Amino acid sequence: MENTPEQWYKNLPILTRIGLTAIFGITVLVQLEILNPMLLYLNWPLIINKLQVWRLLTPVFFFGTFSFQFLFQMYFFTSFSSKLEQNEVFAQPGDYLFFLLVQILLLDVISLVLAWPVGFPMLGPAMVFAILYYWSRREPYANLSFFSFVIKGYQFPFALIFFQLLIGGNIWMDLLGLASGHIYYFLAEVVPQEYGYSFIKTPSVLTNFMAKYTGGAGGAARPAAPPPTRFGGAGQRLGGN
């Protein structure tokens, strides 16, 4: 089958496709000065005092205007969101949507703590890094090519942070995403296995909602959390060649 842009777009998993469309559409509106980006920024005083609750969601869909950095972020988003959305840990309808919603909430709250009292205005790069980080936990031994070097999946987030430092970039969004992704990993995989408590459970309303679009069985129970991956010593090979 011919690999056209249209075919590539249609083959993206549904939530990754919706996310890419929303990000691109919002960026076009801002670039054309139809949409004021100030309406998209995270601003906790406006959320609390003016009930502008959409600001809890919109910061993760805005990366600034079109630029090389924007293309860079879109490449990572489509690549790693697609892989993660199709990962076995999100086998049930609604699981990946719940993961994304939890990440958005965590990023909003952590951002408030780090940049009191308003929060960081744009959280798109942090969201991408959270997705990338959790994928690295799910596929720690997958082989990746990074500037002609072959590295493992679990090394990739830290290689990106180091690269950002080398080029004089700002690593706060990366660290924010890493913290958010790791909190989810700890609650979803480490706590159930080590302590016997389960804090992460996809609400049935999300399961039933996504079942309409993915063809899954609504209301099915989520599979038990897999054992947390240990990076030191011999480990189970979850990905790669």
N, C-alpha and C positions, 0 to 999 in steps of 0.2 A: 504494500500500500504506500502511496506517495506521501512523504512526510511534509505536508504543507503547514503553514502557520494555523490555518483553520482546523486542520486535523489535530495538531498538537494541542490547541486550545480545548477542543471537544474531548480529548482524551484525559484532560486533567481531572482529578477527583473533584467531586461537586463542591466541597467547601473551599478547597484551594482555588477553584475556578471562580467562585463567587467573591472570594477575598481579592483575587487579582483584578477582577472587573471593578470592584468597589474602589480599590486603591487607584487604579488607572483613571476611572471616571472622576473621582474627587480631584486628582491632580490636574486633569484637563480643565475642570471648572475653575480651579484656583489659578492655573496658568493663564487662562483667558480673562481673568479678573471678574468672573461671574459670581464666584463664591469667595467671600472674605475668609481668609484662613484663621482670623481671630475667633471665628465662630466654632472652629474645630479644636482649638487648644484645650488641654486640661487646665481647669481653673477651679479648685475646690471651693473658694469663697462664693463663686457664682453658682456652683452646683448646690451648695447648701442654702445660700441666702436668696438666690433667684430661681431655684429649682430647674436649672438648665442641665437636666440629667443626661442629655445626649452627650455631654462632654466626657462622660465616663467611657464612652465607646469610640467616639470619633478620633481621639488622638492616635490610635493604633492604625488608622487608615490613611494617615498623612505623613509623608516623608519629605515635604518641601516640594519645590517646583522641579521640573524635569532637569536632570543632570546625569553625569556619569555615575555619581553615587546612588542616584535613584535606580538606574539600570542594574547596578551591582546588587542592591537590596532586593530588587524584583527577581533576579536570578536565584539568589539564595532562598527567597520565599517560595517560588514555584518548585524548586528542586527539593528542598527539605520538607516543606509542607506536604508535597505529594507523597514522599516516602513515608512520612510519619502518619499521614491519614490512612495509608494502606497497611500500616504495621499491625501485627496481630493483637497488640494490646488495645487497639481501638476497633475490635472486630464487630462490636454491637452498634447498631444505629444510634446516633446521638453521642457516643463516647468522645469523638473528636471535637464535636461542637462544644461539649461540656468542658473539655480541656482548654479550648480557646477562650471560653467565657471566664474560666477560673484564672487563666493567665492575664486577661484584661483586668480583672479585679485586683489581682496581686500586684500588677504593674502600677495601677492607680494608687494603691495604698503605699507601696514601697516608695513610689515617686513622691508622695506627700511627705513621708518621713525624711527623705533625703533633701527635698527642696521645699521645706515648710515656708509659708502655709499654702502655697499655690500648687506646687508639683511641677514636674518637667512638662513643658507644653506639648511636645511631640513624643510619642512612644512607639512609633512604627518600627524603627530599628531595634528597639529593645524587644518587641514582640517577635521579630524575625530571629533574633538571637536566642530567645527562649525556646522557640520551635527547634532551632538548630541544636541547642544544648540537649533538649530532651531526646531528640533523635540520636545524638551521640551516646546517650545512656542506653537506648534501645538497641543500637547497632554498634557496639564499642569496637568491634574488630573488623568493620568494613574498611576496605582500602580506598583511600582518596588521594588524588594527585594534587599537590599544592606547590606551585612554582617548581615543577619537575621533581619534587620530593614526594615519596610515597609515605603517607602517614595513616594512622588508624583513626577510626571515628571518634574515639574518646579523646584523642589529642587535638582534634580539629578546632573546637572552640578556643582552646588556649593558644593555638597557633595563630588564629585570627586576632586575638587580643594582642599578642606579641607583635604581629604585623602592624596593627594600628599604632602601637607605641613607636615602632621604627619609623613610620611615615609621619609622625607627629599628630596623629589623629586623636579624637576624643574617645576614650574607652568607657565613659560612664554609662552609655546606653547598652554596651556589651555586658558590663558588670550587672546592670539592672536586670537584663534578660537572663543572665546566668543565675542570679539569685532567685528570680521568679521560677525559672524552669527547675532549679534544684529543690525548691520548696515543694513543688508539685511532685517531683520524683520521690522525695522523702516521704511525703504523706501517702502517695499512691502505691509505692512499692516497698519501701523499707519498713514503715510502721506496721503494715499488716503482717509481714513476715517475721519481724523481730519482736513485736509487742502484742500482736493479735488484735489490733484495733483497725477499723476501716473508716477513714474519714472521707474518702473520695468515692462517691457513688453517683452515677448518672441518673438524674431524675427521670421518672417514667414519662413525663410530658415531653422531654427532649427525645427520648427513645422512640416514642410513638410518632412524634412529628417527623423525625428524620427517616423513619421506616417508610413513610409515604414516598420519599424521593430516592431512597437507596435500594428498595426492594427487600429490606431486612424484615425480620419478624419483630413487631413491636412488643415491648414488655418482656423480652427475653432477658435472662439474668446475665450480668457481665461476668466473664470468666475470672477465676481467681487471679490475683496479682501474681506475676511470675517472680521467682526469687530475685532479689536485687543483685545487679551485676557488680562483682568485685573487680577492680582494675588491677590489683596487685596479684602476682602469682599466676598460676594456671587458672584459666577461666573457661566458661562455655563459649563457644564460637557462635555468635548470633547473626553475623552478617559477613559480607566480604566474599572474596573468591577463595 
